[in-house]
Amino acid sequence: MKLTKFVLAVVLAMGLLVPATANAAPASSETGITATKQVADPAAGGRFCNPDHFGFSNFSGLQSWLNGKYAYRAKTQVWQAPNDLSVWDTYCVVTFSKAYTVDGVVYPSSITQEDGTTVSLRLGSHSGGYTIDIKRPGVAKLYKVHVSK
């Protein structure tokens, strides 16, 4: 518990996380994405992104990057990640390092890229492990990044 409080204090001091009332979504012009307006009260415990992730403004760029990183199954529209940490790091990339969790809740719960693609992270799935859901406008079936079985 003391270590978690220390890590939170360091993250706050580095400016990676700001107090709850100021922890709103970034402006579109800042990152090229729109995040949900969900705000968390940073409590002890949670996961934070490294500050050096770059992000994508559209599905095409994200798809190219994912194809180079993970095995893709076209039939199921799923990229297979080796573990939860890889899925988490991928969500950090997508959110320009803005993602974090508090008490098992992901913030931002989703982001919308400039082309309308919506990306969200679930910390659990039927097949087990973290899952990123990618919803493209006009495409009924979700694309996913999840832990391979």
Backbone as ProteinMPNN parsed JSONL, in Angstrom:
{"seq_chain_A": "MKLTKFVLAVVLAMGLLVPATANAAPASSETGITATKQVADPAAGGRFCNPDHFGFSNFSGLQSWLNGKYAYRAKTQVWQAPNDLSVWDTYCVVTFSKAYTVDGVVYPSSITQEDGTTVSLRLGSHSGGYTIDIKRPGVAKLYKVHVSK", "coords_chain_A": {"N_chain_A": [[0.83, -1.186, 0.0], [1.967, 1.256, 0.781], [3.933, 1.533, -1.18], [2.354, 1.808, -3.481], [1.097, 4.259, -2.955], [3.365, 5.857, -2.992], [4.198, 5.573, -5.674], [1.986, 6.734, -6.935], [2.251, 9.351, -5.954], [4.674, 10.079, -7.178], [3.944, 9.922, -9.884], [2.0, 11.928, -9.97], [3.637, 14.116, -9.317], [5.326, 14.183, -11.527], [3.634, 15.089, -13.406], [2.177, 13.377, -14.976], [-0.281, 12.605, -14.288], [-3.048, 14.351, -13.184], [-4.79, 16.063, -10.493], [-8.166, 14.941, -9.673], [-10.352, 16.721, -10.557], [-9.243, 18.129, -12.636], [-8.667, 16.241, -14.469], [-9.693, 15.797, -17.03], [-10.704, 14.846, -20.382], [-8.299, 15.001, -23.084], [-7.945, 17.728, -25.387], [-9.095, 17.652, -28.784], [-7.385, 18.837, -30.693], [-4.998, 18.61, -29.477], [-4.2, 15.893, -29.437], [-5.339, 14.572, -31.595], [-7.367, 12.82, -31.138], [-10.497, 12.027, -29.541], [-11.414, 11.754, -26.259], [-13.472, 10.023, -23.853], [-15.445, 11.802, -21.44], [-15.078, 10.864, -18.929], [-14.074, 10.904, -15.563], [-11.713, 10.148, -13.086], [-11.112, 9.552, -9.618], [-8.017, 9.582, -8.614], [-6.98, 6.919, -6.893], [-5.295, 4.929, -4.393], [-3.551, 2.357, -5.93], [-3.578, 0.934, -9.166], [-2.9, 1.279, -12.705], [-0.584, 2.758, -14.908], [0.318, 4.458, -17.932], [3.487, 4.439, -19.645], [5.175, 7.49, -20.4], [5.822, 7.879, -23.131], [4.402, 7.125, -25.454], [3.016, 7.153, -28.787], [0.609, 7.122, -30.48], [-2.257, 7.112, -32.821], [-4.09, 8.667, -35.453], [-6.028, 7.603, -37.014], [-7.772, 4.625, -38.252], [-6.366, 3.277, -40.272], [-3.586, 3.83, -39.894], [-3.27, 2.711, -37.327], [-3.967, 0.03, -37.86], [-1.904, -0.769, -39.637], [0.315, -0.593, -37.926], [-0.42, -2.462, -35.913], [-0.488, -4.797, -37.483], [2.217, -5.186, -37.949], [3.08, -5.797, -35.446], [1.615, -7.877, -34.122], [0.285, -11.223, -34.639], [-2.288, -11.673, -37.018], [-5.671, -12.618, -37.422], [-7.638, -12.803, -40.012], [-10.207, -13.857, -40.46], [-11.512, -13.716, -37.997], [-10.983, -11.136, -37.315], [-9.017, -10.411, -35.414], [-6.173, -9.466, -33.57], [-3.545, -11.202, -32.139], [-2.214, -10.98, -29.033], [0.628, -11.608, -26.882], [0.344, -11.439, -24.083], [-1.289, -9.864, -21.199], [0.102, -7.498, -20.544], [1.179, -6.679, -22.995], [-1.173, -6.057, -24.376], [-2.093, -3.976, -22.758], [0.021, -2.1, -23.13], [-0.391, -1.595, -25.839], [-2.891, -0.294, -25.741], [-2.068, 1.966, -24.402], [-0.457, 3.136, -26.368], [-2.425, 3.726, -28.309], [-3.918, 5.639, -26.931], [-2.207, 7.77, -26.685], [-0.549, 7.675, -24.418], [-2.282, 8.42, -22.373], [-3.911, 6.729, -20.931], [-5.052, 5.044, -17.966], [-5.625, 2.981, -15.044], [-7.867, 2.703, -12.314], [-8.758, 1.127, -9.432], [-9.668, -1.105, -10.954], [-11.019, 0.059, -13.093], [-10.984, 1.444, -16.327], [-9.505, 4.347, -17.674], [-9.044, 6.76, -20.224], [-12.336, 5.481, -20.872], [-12.871, 4.986, -23.494], [-11.664, 6.011, -26.738], [-11.983, 8.199, -29.527], [-10.956, 8.193, -32.768], [-9.783, 10.452, -35.375], [-10.994, 9.61, -37.773], [-13.359, 8.549, -36.928], [-13.233, 6.038, -35.796], [-13.668, 4.039, -32.958], [-12.057, 3.165, -29.972], [-11.643, 0.932, -27.313], [-10.878, -0.443, -24.043], [-11.104, -3.53, -22.354], [-10.751, -5.089, -19.226], [-11.112, -7.729, -18.885], [-12.252, -10.754, -20.486], [-14.314, -13.174, -22.262], [-12.643, -15.134, -23.262], [-10.504, -14.772, -21.676], [-8.174, -12.563, -20.134], [-6.941, -9.226, -21.044], [-8.669, -7.111, -23.391], [-8.806, -5.237, -26.341], [-11.219, -3.402, -27.968], [-12.111, -2.472, -31.208], [-13.958, -0.336, -33.017], [-15.033, 0.344, -36.133], [-16.441, 2.927, -38.146], [-19.341, 2.108, -39.963], [-18.691, -0.585, -40.164], [-19.803, -3.625, -39.104], [-18.798, -5.759, -37.495], [-16.595, -6.03, -34.716], [-13.136, -5.191, -34.524], [-10.394, -6.676, -32.813], [-7.922, -6.746, -30.208], [-6.382, -9.12, -28.414], [-5.377, -11.391, -25.754], [-3.754, -14.275, -26.747], [-4.962, -17.626, -26.703]], "CA_chain_A": [[0.0, 0.0, 0.0], [2.852, 2.416, 0.817], [4.573, 1.631, -2.489], [1.357, 2.336, -4.406], [0.95, 5.687, -2.662], [4.595, 6.496, -3.447], [4.139, 5.615, -7.132], [0.987, 7.741, -7.273], [2.845, 10.661, -5.669], [5.672, 10.338, -8.216], [3.21, 10.159, -11.125], [1.417, 13.272, -9.838], [4.73, 15.096, -9.346], [5.859, 14.25, -12.889], [2.628, 15.681, -14.275], [1.555, 12.359, -15.81], [-1.651, 12.513, -13.816], [-3.389, 15.551, -12.437], [-5.898, 15.795, -9.571], [-9.4, 14.481, -10.299], [-11.177, 17.709, -11.241], [-8.561, 18.581, -13.845], [-8.289, 15.06, -15.223], [-10.642, 15.639, -18.13], [-10.161, 14.34, -21.64], [-7.5, 15.964, -23.828], [-8.602, 18.375, -26.523], [-8.82, 16.983, -30.057], [-6.242, 19.433, -31.367], [-3.796, 18.214, -28.747], [-3.786, 14.529, -29.714], [-5.973, 13.991, -32.767], [-8.402, 11.894, -30.71], [-11.422, 12.544, -28.55], [-11.6, 10.781, -25.192], [-14.697, 10.225, -23.104], [-15.312, 12.8, -20.377], [-15.053, 10.149, -17.673], [-13.017, 11.391, -14.688], [-11.494, 9.269, -11.94], [-10.416, 10.057, -8.448], [-6.863, 8.672, -8.528], [-6.859, 6.297, -5.58], [-4.164, 4.006, -4.29], [-3.744, 1.196, -6.787], [-3.89, 1.265, -10.543], [-1.855, 1.083, -13.703], [-0.386, 3.977, -15.668], [1.127, 4.3, -19.143], [4.745, 5.159, -19.784], [4.824, 8.753, -21.056], [6.442, 8.059, -24.438], [3.657, 6.482, -26.543], [2.782, 8.113, -29.861], [-0.778, 7.132, -30.92], [-2.67, 7.155, -34.22], [-5.275, 9.496, -35.641], [-7.023, 6.89, -37.813], [-7.673, 3.172, -38.239], [-5.354, 2.814, -41.216], [-2.283, 3.858, -39.222], [-3.311, 1.724, -36.246], [-3.965, -1.296, -38.467], [-0.551, -1.042, -40.145], [1.188, -0.819, -36.769], [-0.813, -3.734, -35.301], [-0.072, -5.889, -38.374], [3.643, -5.395, -37.76], [3.361, -6.155, -34.056], [0.942, -9.101, -33.688], [-0.335, -12.095, -35.636], [-3.664, -11.254, -37.294], [-6.571, -13.618, -37.992], [-8.609, -12.043, -40.798], [-11.539, -14.439, -40.312], [-12.103, -13.241, -36.747], [-10.58, -9.734, -37.136], [-8.363, -10.361, -34.103], [-4.728, -9.506, -33.42], [-3.243, -12.034, -30.98], [-1.108, -10.487, -28.197], [1.132, -12.691, -26.046], [-0.039, -11.33, -22.671], [-2.026, -8.654, -20.817], [0.98, -6.335, -20.587], [1.247, -6.256, -24.398], [-2.453, -5.413, -24.694], [-2.077, -2.693, -22.042], [0.936, -1.199, -23.837], [-1.048, -1.207, -27.086], [-3.895, 0.724, -25.414], [-1.309, 3.182, -24.085], [-0.084, 3.726, -27.657], [-3.642, 4.256, -28.93], [-4.397, 6.809, -26.174], [-1.114, 8.739, -26.544], [-0.091, 7.556, -23.022], [-3.247, 9.039, -21.456], [-4.7, 5.704, -20.241], [-4.682, 4.539, -16.649], [-6.711, 2.284, -14.363], [-8.028, 2.918, -10.877], [-9.708, 0.169, -8.872], [-10.206, -1.974, -11.992], [-11.761, 0.812, -14.105], [-10.068, 2.015, -17.316], [-9.716, 5.749, -18.061], [-10.424, 6.949, -20.651], [-12.982, 4.198, -21.189], [-12.731, 4.823, -24.934], [-11.221, 7.177, -27.493], [-12.468, 8.227, -30.901], [-9.956, 8.735, -33.678], [-10.28, 11.454, -36.32], [-11.837, 8.99, -38.8], [-14.561, 8.012, -36.293], [-12.959, 4.736, -35.181], [-13.713, 4.075, -31.494], [-11.201, 2.132, -29.389], [-11.842, 0.81, -25.87], [-10.163, -1.558, -23.404], [-11.757, -4.294, -21.286], [-9.737, -5.788, -18.435], [-11.453, -9.144, -18.871], [-13.044, -11.206, -21.629], [-14.727, -14.578, -22.158], [-11.49, -15.992, -23.544], [-9.506, -14.486, -20.65], [-7.204, -11.519, -20.392], [-7.341, -7.903, -21.523], [-9.111, -7.05, -24.783], [-9.082, -3.938, -26.941], [-12.254, -3.45, -28.994], [-11.948, -1.405, -32.199], [-15.199, -0.217, -33.803], [-14.91, 1.248, -37.288], [-17.726, 3.371, -38.673], [-19.815, 1.365, -41.126], [-18.282, -1.993, -40.104], [-20.592, -4.208, -38.017], [-18.004, -6.612, -36.609], [-15.483, -5.385, -34.029], [-11.76, -5.671, -34.566], [-9.964, -6.858, -31.422], [-6.572, -7.149, -29.822], [-6.501, -9.808, -27.127], [-4.38, -12.393, -25.384], [-3.989, -15.554, -27.401], [-5.244, -18.741, -25.772]], "C_chain_A": [[0.875, 1.251, 0.0], [3.531, 2.625, -0.534], [3.61, 2.232, -3.512], [1.171, 3.833, -4.199], [2.177, 6.455, -3.132], [4.58, 6.649, -4.971], [3.138, 6.673, -7.58], [1.536, 9.143, -7.045], [3.864, 11.042, -6.737], [4.986, 10.672, -9.537], [2.581, 11.553, -11.101], [2.496, 14.337, -9.96], [5.3, 15.26, -10.749], [4.864, 14.872, -13.861], [1.967, 14.684, -15.201], [0.087, 12.182, -15.461], [-1.909, 13.749, -12.991], [-4.556, 15.257, -11.526], [-7.228, 15.636, -10.303], [-10.166, 15.543, -11.074], [-10.543, 18.191, -12.532], [-8.241, 17.434, -14.784], [-9.249, 14.764, -16.365], [-9.928, 15.161, -19.384], [-9.34, 15.411, -22.343], [-8.305, 16.559, -24.984], [-8.21, 17.672, -27.81], [-7.578, 17.524, -30.729], [-4.924, 19.012, -30.724], [-3.283, 16.853, -29.199], [-4.359, 13.94, -30.987], [-7.034, 12.97, -32.427], [-9.334, 12.612, -29.757], [-11.63, 11.458, -27.522], [-12.931, 11.046, -24.509], [-14.425, 11.194, -21.965], [-15.267, 12.157, -18.992], [-13.852, 10.6, -16.839], [-12.912, 10.463, -13.486], [-10.875, 10.032, -10.793], [-9.226, 9.13, -8.264], [-6.674, 8.163, -7.1], [-5.623, 5.413, -5.565], [-4.47, 2.778, -5.125], [-4.095, 1.633, -8.185], [-2.69, 1.037, -11.433], [-1.789, 2.343, -14.548], [0.503, 3.684, -16.875], [2.48, 4.973, -18.98], [4.454, 6.408, -20.614], [5.281, 8.908, -22.507], [5.697, 7.411, -25.611], [3.116, 7.521, -27.517], [1.357, 8.182, -30.389], [-0.99, 7.209, -32.424], [-3.926, 8.0, -34.33], [-6.353, 8.793, -36.463], [-6.763, 5.385, -37.79], [-6.558, 2.66, -39.14], [-3.962, 2.764, -40.583], [-2.196, 2.825, -38.11], [-3.219, 0.31, -36.802], [-2.573, -1.679, -38.975], [0.4, -1.369, -38.999], [0.874, -2.157, -36.108], [-0.377, -4.919, -36.155], [1.418, -6.191, -38.237], [4.004, -5.909, -36.377], [2.817, -7.536, -33.655], [0.46, -9.921, -34.885], [-1.8, -11.691, -35.778], [-4.443, -12.395, -37.916], [-7.695, -12.884, -38.699], [-10.039, -12.556, -40.604], [-12.248, -13.902, -39.068], [-11.813, -11.761, -36.467], [-9.931, -9.503, -35.776], [-6.848, -10.385, -34.268], [-4.445, -10.22, -32.115], [-2.014, -11.501, -30.238], [-0.643, -11.614, -27.277], [0.674, -12.64, -24.593], [-0.76, -9.998, -22.407], [-1.164, -7.396, -20.909], [1.109, -5.803, -22.019], [-0.032, -5.543, -24.817], [-2.51, -4.045, -24.022], [-1.176, -1.685, -22.759], [0.339, -0.716, -25.159], [-2.105, -0.138, -26.818], [-3.212, 2.044, -25.039], [-0.89, 3.895, -25.371], [-1.301, 4.418, -28.276], [-4.092, 5.55, -28.248], [-3.314, 7.87, -25.968], [-0.625, 8.81, -25.096], [-1.046, 8.182, -22.009], [-4.003, 8.012, -20.606], [-4.142, 5.394, -18.856], [-5.868, 3.774, -16.076], [-6.692, 2.677, -12.898], [-9.098, 1.945, -10.421], [-10.412, -0.662, -9.948], [-11.044, -1.282, -13.052], [-10.753, 1.504, -15.009], [-10.486, 3.45, -17.639], [-8.702, 6.114, -19.14], [-11.027, 5.604, -21.047], [-12.964, 3.923, -22.683], [-12.182, 6.113, -25.528], [-11.821, 7.072, -28.89], [-11.424, 8.907, -31.762], [-10.603, 9.696, -34.661], [-11.199, 10.876, -37.39], [-13.111, 8.366, -38.228], [-14.387, 6.647, -35.661], [-12.936, 4.909, -33.664], [-12.927, 2.892, -30.952], [-11.429, 2.122, -27.884], [-11.105, -0.418, -25.354], [-11.042, -2.187, -22.336], [-10.673, -5.061, -20.547], [-10.028, -7.279, -18.299], [-12.282, -9.491, -20.096], [-13.415, -12.663, -21.421], [-13.555, -15.52, -22.379], [-10.361, -15.764, -22.541], [-8.567, -13.378, -21.067], [-7.81, -10.221, -20.89], [-7.741, -7.982, -22.989], [-9.332, -5.604, -25.194], [-10.123, -4.169, -28.032], [-12.087, -2.241, -29.898], [-13.177, -1.41, -33.094], [-15.006, 0.811, -34.893], [-16.289, 1.673, -37.756], [-18.099, 2.566, -39.917], [-19.42, -0.095, -41.167], [-18.951, -2.611, -38.882], [-19.735, -4.975, -37.006], [-16.83, -5.836, -36.012], [-14.152, -6.009, -34.426], [-11.325, -5.772, -33.108], [-8.465, -7.115, -31.339], [-6.751, -7.845, -28.489], [-5.44, -10.868, -26.955], [-4.734, -13.696, -26.069], [-4.158, -16.652, -26.358], [-4.101, -19.714, -25.753]], "O_chain_A": [[0.566, 2.213, -0.703], [3.688, 3.761, -0.983], [4.007, 3.072, -4.319], [1.097, 4.59, -5.167], [2.054, 7.579, -3.618], [4.906, 7.713, -5.498], [3.416, 7.43, -8.509], [1.309, 10.033, -7.863], [3.917, 12.198, -7.159], [5.397, 11.601, -10.233], [2.625, 12.273, -12.098], [2.297, 15.349, -10.632], [5.714, 16.358, -11.123], [5.208, 15.152, -15.009], [1.261, 15.086, -16.126], [-0.691, 11.662, -16.262], [-1.071, 14.148, -12.183], [-5.267, 14.279, -11.757], [-7.395, 16.135, -11.416], [-10.601, 15.261, -12.19], [-11.255, 18.622, -13.439], [-7.596, 17.648, -15.81], [-9.574, 13.606, -16.628], [-8.7, 15.085, -19.429], [-9.638, 16.599, -22.221], [-9.24, 15.935, -25.485], [-7.1, 17.149, -27.914], [-6.792, 16.756, -31.283], [-3.869, 19.057, -31.357], [-2.075, 16.662, -29.335], [-3.897, 12.886, -31.424], [-7.561, 12.31, -33.323], [-9.004, 13.674, -29.229], [-11.992, 10.337, -27.881], [-13.46, 12.156, -24.575], [-13.273, 11.377, -21.572], [-15.406, 12.853, -17.986], [-12.735, 10.669, -17.351], [-13.929, 10.042, -12.935], [-10.194, 11.039, -10.991], [-9.396, 8.001, -7.804], [-6.255, 8.909, -6.215], [-4.991, 5.182, -6.596], [-5.562, 2.22, -5.021], [-4.833, 2.601, -8.371], [-1.613, 0.653, -10.976], [-2.821, 2.932, -14.87], [1.334, 2.777, -16.841], [2.605, 5.964, -18.259], [3.559, 6.379, -21.458], [5.133, 9.994, -23.067], [6.299, 7.171, -26.657], [2.794, 8.64, -27.119], [0.924, 9.282, -30.732], [-0.042, 7.352, -33.197], [-4.735, 8.042, -33.403], [-7.461, 9.309, -36.603], [-5.699, 4.926, -37.375], [-5.876, 1.697, -38.79], [-3.248, 1.771, -40.722], [-1.18, 2.146, -37.961], [-2.475, -0.518, -36.275], [-2.122, -2.804, -38.756], [1.193, -2.306, -39.089], [1.789, -2.911, -35.775], [0.058, -5.939, -35.619], [1.831, -7.34, -38.394], [5.111, -6.401, -36.162], [3.482, -8.278, -32.933], [0.255, -9.398, -35.98], [-2.472, -11.403, -34.787], [-3.954, -13.067, -38.824], [-8.615, -12.39, -38.047], [-10.981, -11.764, -40.588], [-13.456, -13.663, -39.095], [-12.33, -11.196, -35.503], [-10.244, -8.539, -35.077], [-6.303, -11.208, -35.005], [-5.035, -9.888, -31.087], [-0.9, -11.563, -30.758], [-1.437, -12.488, -26.926], [0.617, -13.675, -23.93], [-0.828, -9.129, -23.277], [-1.654, -6.34, -21.31], [1.143, -4.589, -22.221], [0.017, -4.54, -25.531], [-2.925, -3.065, -24.641], [-1.574, -0.539, -22.97], [0.538, 0.434, -25.551], [-2.213, 0.824, -27.579], [-3.735, 3.119, -25.335], [-0.961, 5.121, -25.452], [-1.211, 5.564, -28.716], [-4.593, 6.457, -28.913], [-3.491, 8.778, -25.156], [-0.32, 9.896, -24.601], [-0.638, 8.45, -20.878], [-4.675, 8.394, -19.647], [-2.938, 5.47, -18.613], [-6.99, 3.904, -16.566], [-5.638, 2.948, -12.322], [-10.208, 1.934, -10.952], [-11.618, -0.895, -9.862], [-11.715, -1.952, -13.837], [-9.78, 2.085, -14.529], [-11.666, 3.733, -17.848], [-7.531, 5.778, -18.961], [-10.319, 4.704, -21.498], [-13.033, 2.768, -23.104], [-12.23, 7.171, -24.9], [-12.125, 5.979, -29.367], [-11.051, 10.055, -31.517], [-11.828, 9.751, -34.77], [-12.094, 11.571, -37.871], [-13.864, 7.722, -38.959], [-15.322, 6.141, -35.04], [-12.273, 5.806, -33.143], [-13.099, 1.76, -31.403], [-11.413, 3.175, -27.246], [-10.753, -1.316, -26.119], [-11.647, -1.492, -21.519], [-9.774, -5.622, -21.172], [-9.265, -8.006, -17.663], [-12.938, -8.626, -20.677], [-12.898, -13.317, -20.516], [-13.478, -16.58, -21.758], [-9.367, -16.49, -22.555], [-8.206, -13.274, -22.239], [-9.015, -10.122, -21.126], [-7.225, -8.81, -23.74], [-9.973, -4.838, -24.475], [-9.944, -5.016, -28.907], [-11.937, -1.117, -29.42], [-13.414, -2.363, -33.836], [-14.837, 2.0, -34.621], [-17.215, 0.863, -37.764], [-17.276, 2.368, -40.81], [-19.776, -0.793, -42.116], [-18.705, -2.183, -37.755], [-19.933, -4.848, -35.798], [-16.155, -5.08, -36.711], [-14.063, -7.218, -34.638], [-11.828, -5.037, -32.259], [-7.841, -7.626, -32.269], [-7.221, -7.234, -27.53], [-4.704, -11.198, -27.884], [-5.868, -14.167, -25.985], [-3.57, -16.605, -25.278], [-4.152, -20.712, -25.034]]}, "name": "protein", "num_of_chains": 1, "seq": "MKLTKFVLAVVLAMGLLVPATANAAPASSETGITATKQVADPAAGGRFCNPDHFGFSNFSGLQSWLNGKYAYRAKTQVWQAPNDLSVWDTYCVVTFSKAYTVDGVVYPSSITQEDGTTVSLRLGSHSGGYTIDIKRPGVAKLYKVHVSK"}
